[in-house]
Amino acid sequence: MNVSLKKIFNNFLIGIFAVIPIVIVLQIVIFVKDRVADLFGLVYGYADSYLYTSVVFAVSFLLLVLIGHKIVKEGKFWAIAAFDFIIDRIPLLNSIYRVTKKVINMFSSHDRKDAREVVYVEYPKEGLWVPSYVTNKFEDRYILFIPTSPNPTSGFTVIVNKSKVIKSEMNVEQATSFIVSVGVDYDKISEVNNLS
């Protein structure tokens, strides 16, 4: 009887771990749906018309596509440049805005290769290798963000000599998946041999 209870409990735990990724994705979908519904309710509350609300959402979508296209093509958009100019003159807000913009650009920029580079570094001590994102470079110094598992948005920022890092073939998405999965999602076994 005791063995049967252990088997049932073991199967129960396996079932929980199998369902956790589905629950997380559903929670994200529900969160996004709720935010869109709140926005829809806000716009609809002003006009009390589904047609007006649909037009506002369609125009907003097209405007965001246009802004994205201009930024990809020309590197900037006049309205955002004007907003940057205004925010740049407001103390405190300018620091928050500038840092937030740099962090977002680090992960979304297509033209800055070093901001999307992943390297291994010995941290927190010799012999322990962790993947990290290269956020900036100055001559022979790398500025790295070392994320922590399983939440890659928290971590440490360090400055190391170029000789202390080993380049990885992982991209940012693969490194993030490795960190979130606490190492389960890792197919760069050949890189492990290069870590000494």
CORCORWO-V438561 format. One record per run of one state. SS is the DSSP state (@ for helix, = for strand, . for the rest). FROM is the first residue (numbers start at 1). TO is the last residue. If there is no record, write none. Layout:
SS|FROM|TO / SS|FROM|TO
This chain:
.|1|1 / @|2|47 / .|48|49 / @|50|74 / .|75|77 / @|78|87 / .|88|92 / @|93|108 / .|109|113 / @|114|116 / .|117|117 / =|118|122 / .|123|128 / =|129|138 / .|139|140 / =|141|147 / .|148|154 / =|155|161 / @|162|164 / =|165|167 / .|168|171 / @|172|180 / .|181|188 / @|189|192 / .|193|196
